Amino acid sequence: MESILEMRGITKSFPGVKALDDVNLKVARGEIHALVGENGAGKSTLMKVLSGVYPHGSYEGEITFEGKPVAFSGIADSERVGIIIIHQELALVPLLSIAENIFLGNEIVRGGVIDWPETNARTEKLLRKVGLDERPSALVDTLGVGKQQLVEIAKALSKEVKLLILDEPTAALQENDSQKLLDLLLEFKAQGISSILISHKLNEVSRVADSITVLRDGRTVSTLDCHSEAISEERIIRDMVGRDMAHRYPERTPRIGETLLEVKDWNVWHPLHADRQVIRNASLKVAAGEIVGIAGLMGSGRTELAMSLFGRSYGRNISGTVRLRGQEIDVSTVGRAIDAGIAYVTEDRKALGLILEEDVLRNTTLANLARVSRSGVINDAEERQVAEGYRRRLGVRTPTVFQKVMNLSGGNQQKVVLAKWLFTEPEVLILDEPTRGIDVGAKFEIYNIMNELADEGKGVIMISSEMPELLGMCDRIYVMNEGAIQGELSRDEASQEKIMSMIVRSKENV
């Protein structure tokens, strides 16, 4: 097949780190080419080189697009030839309309004034192409994440895209929205548009990819043709991590003890809309040594429940009781929740979990500074010892604990968030989408940490949008919908079909 893109011998270095080492990538016209690898393998760096974020001259190697050598000095240069990148963190302005977002910086102007009728007409055509029936005037912050992702794709189409790069496009989406997006990529393929798909969800990669390039430690390990042979997930994983993984989820023999945490009749109202109840009479239990999952569709109330339990970080007019080892505890503030033995790993590590401008050391100890202080003064040597210990324990890939967290890959950032809360020595650890945007190797490491905590007699609550993950890790699963717990399933009786059945039945009864 004719190539639309060739990247040859791409090498990119940062102080003390060679992020890319002689990487090669070739994308055929009209194909979906998956780019996979562990966090830190160099996927995002390679795409930043391609899109001009890292300009020509800051790397070694050659890029050819549509048969011509290209040397981009910025994103505007790559967009001008039809290369559009959609990052994992969506670049939309929440309080602007869909039309304003789609044509932001590329406005349709007549006589120095924006032509709104033409802007809205073109927006309607673009929205139809991506399967949205929203009005062009609708504000972006009224849309769910899945629809926002489609607005980003509509924005790319407005720029006459030839090569669409999607970085973890389904990481924050429910399964239905993910399937719609993948179907859209297949439609684009039929129209001759090429795509580069970066994803850790190997089942999605296997479904739509024509070719797969695997990166490991900044090098090209393999390029697989999905049409010439059947490519198993196990084969991809082996190339990604450099070893076989006999089991996706580590084996564990549960040793479940007495009830550790009990939440009863928990009610939460929306922080801004006083008439909207978000959590309704939620009750749940977690035993010592137990991993309990919370399943549900996006908007079902899982995160709101977790945040409200963690020091009332979300909501107002909160009522209900929380008991730990049979004694009622005070979780009215974050500090009191931590002191009581509860920790919460947020689903949004960048906005809520980390101080990106600070280093690994400071982020690790931030939630328990008293532990490394004497008379209000931080003991630098002790703080470094703690941070180094968690760096080794969790396998954080960084040359030093003095590295700024913003310079780490997403998976390593997640490990730092986890280290921060493990340092508070919680009795109950709430994990909200703990493996979102993380590769299979890093996921396995986090699963092992969860099992270790359970084996120590801690209670673990896991919120996840990936049902196979819940089924593979949890001893029991609660199913949430419309802010209420609809039921629970033991490990033996739980299945994706039963979980979805509970959700559907609850919708019918609303």
N, C-alpha and C positions, 0 to 999 in steps of 0.2 A: 504493500500500500504506500501511497505517496505520503511523505512526512510533512507535517505543518510546522513542527518544532524539533530542533536538535540542540541539545546542550552537551558540549564536549569538554572534558578535562576541567570541570569547575572546581576550583579550590578557593576556600574562603577562611581566613584566619582572624581571630580576635586575640587580644593580649593573653598569652599563655594557653590558648585553645585553638586547635585546628577544627573548625566546625564542619567543613567540607573538604574532602581529599580526593581529587581526581574523579568527580562524579559525572556520570553520563546519563542522559535521559533523551529518549526519542519518542515523539508522539505522532501518530498517524492522523491524517485529516479525517474528521468525522468519527473518531473513536473515543471511547471513555477509557482513560488510562488512570489506574489507581496507583497512588504513591503511599506506601505503608512503611512502618518502622516504629521502633520504640520511641518514647519521648527522649529528645536529645539526639536522635539519629541524624537530624539535619534536614528534615522535610520542609519546615517553615523557612529555614535559612535559604534553602534552594529556591523556594518560591519567591522569596524577597529579592534574590538575585535576578530571577526571571522578570519580575514586575517592576524592577527599577528602584525598589526601596533601598537596596544596596547598589549604588550606581556603578556604571562601567568604570573600571580603574581601581575599584576597591576589592576586586577578586581577579583570579586568573582563570583563563579558559575562554571558550567561544560560544556564542549563541547565534543560531540561524533560525529565522522565522519566515515561512513561505519562500524558502530558498535563498533568502538574502541575509547577510550578516547584520546583526542589530547591536546597538550599544546604547542602552537606555540610561539617561541621567536622572530619571525620576518616574513616578507612576504615570504622570501625564503622557510621557513618551510611549510607554507600553500600551496604555489605553488607546492612544491615537492609531495604533496599528491593529487593534482589536483584541488585545490580551486584557482580560478583566479578572481581578481576584476578589473573592468574597471571603472575608476573614471570619474566624469562629466568633469573635465579638462583633456583632453587627454594627455597621457604621451609619445608623439612622438617627435622625433628630426626632425624639419622641413627640414634641409639641408642634411639629410641622405636619402638614397633610401628606397623604401618599403622593399626590402630584408634586408637591414642593420637594419632597425627598428624592423622587425619581429624577427630577431635572435640576437638582441643586448643583450649582456650578456649571450647568449646561443649559441654562434657561432659554426658552423660545421667546425671542424678543422681536417686536415690530416698532420701529421708530423710537427705540430707546426704552420702551415699556413692555413688560411681560405680557404676552398674548395668552390670557387665561383660557379662552374658549379652545384654542388650538392645543394648549398644554393639557387641559382636561380630556380632550378628544383622544390625544395620543396616549394619555395615561390609561383610558378605558380600553384601548386596543391592547396595550401591553399587559394589563391585568387579565384580560381574557386569555391571552397567550399562556399565562402561568396558572390559569384556573381560579382566579379570584373574581368575586362579583361585588366587592366593596366599591363605594363611591370614591372618586379621586379626592374629594374634600375631607374624607375621614382622617382623623388624626392617627398617627402611627401608634401612639401609646394606648389606643383602644383595641389594638389587634393582639392576638396571641403570638407566641414566639414562632409557631409554624407559618403563620401568615406573614409575619415580618420577614422571615427568610425568603418567602416568595416575592415580597416587595423588593428585596435586594436583587433577586434574579431579574425582575422586571427592569430594575435600574440598569443592570448589565446589558439587557437586550436593547435598551434605549441608546446604547453606545455602539451598536452594531458589532456585537461580540463575535469573534472567530474562535477564540480559545478561552474557555471559562474555567477558572481555578476555584475550587470549593474546598475550604479548609474546615474539616469536621462539620459539614452542614447539618447533620442529623443529631449531633451530640446532645442538644437540648430538646429534641422533638420526641413526641410519643410515636408509637409504631405506625399508626395510621398516617400521620403527617410525614413520617419518614418515607413510607411507601409512595405517597403522592409526589414527594420531591424526586425520588429515584425514577418514577415513571416519567416525570418531566425531563430528566436527563436523557432518558431513552428517546423521548420525542425530539429533543434537540439533536441527538445523534442522527435521527432520520432526516433532519433538516440540514445535515452537514456540519453542524457545530461540534467542535472538539471540546473535550472536558478533561481536566485533571482533578481527580477526586482523592483528597486526603481523608482517610478514615481509619479509626480503630475497630469499627464494627465489621469484622471480616465476613459475616454472612451477607451484608449489604454489598461489600466489594465483590464477593463471588457472584452475586446476582447480576450486576450490571457491567462489570469491567470486561473490556476486550483484552487488555494487557495489564500486568501488575509489575511495578518496579519496587524492589525492596531495598531500603537503606539500612545500614547498621554502622554505628560509630562514624558517621560522616562519609561512608563509602558505599558505592553501588555493589550490592551483594548478588542480585539476580534480576533479570527481567523475564517474566513468565507470559507466554501466549495462552490465553484462556480458551482459544478455539482449537489449538493443535493437540491439547491434552486436558484432562480433567484435573483442575488444581484444587487440592483439598486445603481446608483451613490449617490442618496439621503441617502441611508443607510450607505454607506461608509463615506460620509461627516459627518453625524450625529455622527458616532463613532470617526472620526478624531477631530472634534471641540467640541464635547460634547453638541451639540445643533442642532436643525433643522435650515436649511437655506432655507427659503421659495423661495428666488430668488437668482440665481447665480450672477446677476448683480443688483446693487441697483437702485431703481426707481428714476427718475428725470424728472422734468418738465422743459425743456430748456427755458431760457429767453435770446434769442440771440439778440445782439445789432448790432451796426454799425461795419464795417470792422475794425479790429484791426491790423492785420499783412497782408501785401501783398508782395509776391515775384513774380518778373516778369523777364522772359527771363533769367533764371539762368543757366549758363554753367560752367562746371567744367572739367578739364583735369587731368589725372592720375598724381600723384606726381613723379613717376619714369619713366613712359613711355610717352614721350612727344607727341606721335602721337595717343594716345588713349583718346578719349573723354568719360567721365564717366557719366556726367549729360548733357542732351540736352534740352535747351530751356524750362526749368521747370518753370511753373507759378502756384501759388496757393494763396488762401486767407483763413484767419481765422478770424472769427468775435468774438467780445467780448462775453463771455459766451458760447462759442462753443467748443465742443470736435471734432476734425477732425482726422480721421484715414488715415494712408497710408498703403495700402496693396500691396503685391507683393511677388514674389518668392525670394529666397536667390540669391543675385547677381544682383537684379533688380535696385539697386542704392539708396534704401531707406536710409540706414545709411550714405552713402556718401553725399547725399543731406543734411541730418540733420547736419552732422559734418562740411560741408563746410559753411552752414549758421551760425553755431556757431563759429564765429571768424576765419573762414577759417582753422579749425582744420584738414581738409583733402583737398588735391588737389592743383592745381596750375593753373595759367592763368584763374582765376575765373572772370566771368563777369555777369552783371545783376544788378537789383536794389532790395532793401529791404526797405519797408516803414512801419512805425508804426504810427497808427492814422493819416495817410495821409502824414506824413513827412518822407523824406528819412533818413535812419539811417546808421551809420558807423559800419559795423560788420567785419572790416578787421583784428581785433585781438580778442582774447577771452575776454580780459579786456574790450574792447570797446563794444563787444556784450553784456556782463553782464551789463555794465553801461546803455546800450540802453534798457535793460529790457528783454533780452532773456536768457534762461537757458536750458541746455541740460543734461539729465540723460542718460549716456552711456549704451549700451547693455552689456559692459564688465566691471562689477563693480570692479573686482579684479585688473585688469591691468590698467584701466583708471579712475575708479570712486573713489577709496579709497587709502589711505596710510595705508596698512594693519598693519604695525608695530606701528602706532599711535593709540590713544584711541578714543572712541566715541566722546568725547568733542572736540578734535582738528579737527577731520574730519568734524564735524557738522559746525564749524565756518570758515573752511579753505577758502571758496570762498568769504567771506565777513568780513575779519579780521578788516577792518576799522571801522565796526559797533561796535566792542567790544574793541576799542583802543582809547586811549587819548594821543595825541602828540607822536604817534608811539609806545606806550607801551600798551600791552594788559591788560585790566582790568579783572583779574582772576575771580572775583566774578560775574561780568556781563556775562563773557563767560560761566561760569558754569550754570548760570540761563537760558541762551539761550539753552544750550545743554539739560538741564533737561526738559525744556519746550517742545522741539521737541521729546525727549524720551517719554514723557507722551502722547503727541498728536498723535504720530505715533505708539505707543505701542511697542517700541523697547524692546525686552526681554533681559535685562542685569541688573545685580544687581547694577551697578554703571556706570556713564558716563566715568569713568577712566579705564574701561575695554578695552583692545586692540581689535580692530575691527577684527583682524584675528581669534579671539577666538569665534566670533559670528557665528550663522548659516547663510546660504545664504540669507534667507528671511529677517533676521534682518540686515544683511549688506546692502541689497537693501533699507531698510527703512532709514538707515544712509545716503546713497547717496541722497535719496529723501530729507531728512532733510537739507542736505548741500545746495541744490539748492533752496529749499523753503525759506531758510534764506536770499537769495539774493533778495527776493521779486520781482520775475519776472512778467512781463506783459504777456509773452508767455513762456510756459514750453513745451519743446520737450521731450517726453518720448520714448526712444528706447528700445523695448522689456522689459517694466517695470516689468512684472510678470514672466519672464523666470526663471524656477527653483524654483518657490514659490508656497506654498500650497494654497488651496482654501480659507482658513480663512484669510491669509495674503493678497491674491489677493483682497478679498472683502474690506479689509481696504484701500488698495491703490485705488481701484475704488471709494471709498467714498471720499478720498482726492481729486481725480480728479474732482468729482462732486462739492465738496466744492469750488475748485478754479474756476470752470466754474460759479458757483452761485455768486462768488465775482466779476464776469466780466472779469476774465482772459481768455486767449486763450490757449487751450491745443491741442498739436499735439501728436498723439499716433501711433507709429510704432509697429506692431505686426505681427508675423507669424501665430497666432491663429485667423482664420477668425471668429469663433463664438464670440471671445472677441471683435473684431472690430465691429461686428454687434450688440453686446449687449451694447456697450458703446458710440459709435460715432454718432454724428448728421449728418455728411457727411463723405464719404470715397473717397479718391483719389486712383487710381490704377496705379502702376508703373511697367514698364518692360523695359529692355534694356536702362536704364538711362533716360527714358522719362515718363512723366505723360500721360497715355493713355485715361483717362477720369475720371469722378467723378460721384458718386451715392449719392442720399439723403438717409436718414435713411429708409424711406418708400419703396424705390425702390431697396435697396441693398439686395443682397443674395449671398451665396457662389457661386452659379451657374453663376450669372452675373459677379462677380469678375473674376472667372476663364475664362469666355468667353472673357472678355476684354483682359486678358493676352494672351490667345491662339490666338485671332485675331491679336494682335500686333506682336506676333512671326511670324505669316504667312506673315505679311507685311514687315518684316525686310529684 
